[in-house]
C-alpha cells in the first residue's frame, strides 16, 4: 500500500510542468511560516526549497534560451590519437 501511494505521488510530480513546481515551492515557503516545525528544521527546509527554486529557474531559462544550454560537440571533430587513450605504465 505504501509503495503504491509513493508511486502515485511520483507519477503526479512527473506530470507537473516546471511552472507548477515553482508555484508549489513558493506555496510551501509561505506554508512553512505557519507550520510548527522547530526553527532549525524550518531554516533547513527554506534553504532546500530556495535551492530547488533556483535550479528550476535555471532549467526554465535554458529551455527558453538554447544559447545558454551546454553544447555537445560531434565526436568526429575531436582530435584524439590512439596513443592518448592508453595509460603508459
Order of alpha helices (4+ residues) and beta strands (2+ residues): alpha-alpha-alpha
